[in-house]
Amino acid sequence: MAHTHSHGLGQHEHRNHHAVTETVDARRRVAFAALLTFSFMIAEIVGGIISGSLALLADAAHMLTDAGSLALAWVGFRLAAKPADGLRSFGFARFKVLAAFVNGLALLALAVWIVWEAAMRLMDPQPILGGILLGVAIGGLVVNIIAFFILHGGDHDDLNMRGAIWHVAGDLLGSVAAIVAAIMILATGWTPIDPILSVVVALIIAFGGWRVTRESAHILIEGVPSGLNPGDIKNDLETNIADAARVTHIHAWALTEQKPLVTLEVVARDGACLDTVRRAVKTRMQQQFGVSHATVEVHKAPQLP
């Protein structure tokens, strides 16, 4: 028994150390990407104002929201690393999900703003300096590619990191659209291409924003995590745990996208050891469903009078 407990503790400490290492790595990646994004955003604002390009100004606005969103993601990782206390028994882990939710809403709001501005530009076309637009857009593309690969090397299963990646991916596409618009304007003088391509980028940004918002909102309202189904859990436990006569009151939710939580009640068969049944259920939940935090209540069937 002592050997088993020591081994389990060692595995727990190893997982904790691995999680802390991943969080520190993600925090560094997000911080570097935020500084890089904010630095070039200033150049894009100046270039967009001088050239008169909506595509460039839209990309600069996107980079501004990105810098703020990446900073928010950094705060999320920072707070998530803080230990639990008397008022927050789960610590601040869910702040990462809240940060992802806010970032998703910011992406959707940005997409709406770009479409609105594009409509205004199509109704009232403005002159655009293609040369300045092209030069700044190429610089933005280089910066966004660097930031994208910095973030892409992080943990893709982390919703907070995925929100940050979607922001930078939208920036990267915005730079590509600005380059295409600049080449078209220089070659043909057709300026409507600028707002048209901005709308295309806005739709892609909206898609990413909707996905991040939907997934984070599902966690915040304590929806059932992906891959878990109360019906499947009930059938599996009643089939594979010999002394589990009935499994009831199953509730499944998630603290974060990587930490599912489950509570359930088990009615044990006559003569079964309640503690043995409880340990068997917890082991089955971890092995079959990947749930390491399950609260299991086991009791005997009520006696008929």
Salt bridges, closest charged atoms under 4 A:
GLU22 OE2 - HIS18 NE2 3.02
ASP25 OD2 - ARG29 NE 2.87
ASP66 OD1 - HIS62 NE2 3.39
ASP66 OD1 - HIS167 ND1 2.45
ASP85 OD2 - ARG88 NH2 2.92
ASP158 OD2 - LYS96 NZ 2.71
ASP171 OD1 - HIS62 ND1 3.13
GLU215 OE1 - ARG162 NH2 2.54
GLU215 OE2 - ARG211 NH2 3.99
GLU222 OE2 - ARG94 NH1 3.73
ASP236 OD2 - ARG284 NE 2.73
GLU238 OE2 - LYS234 NZ 2.76
GLU265 OE1 - HIS249 ND1 3.51
GLU265 OE1 - HIS299 NE2 3.67
ASP275 OD1 - ARG278 NH2 2.68
ASP275 OD2 - ARG279 NE 3.07
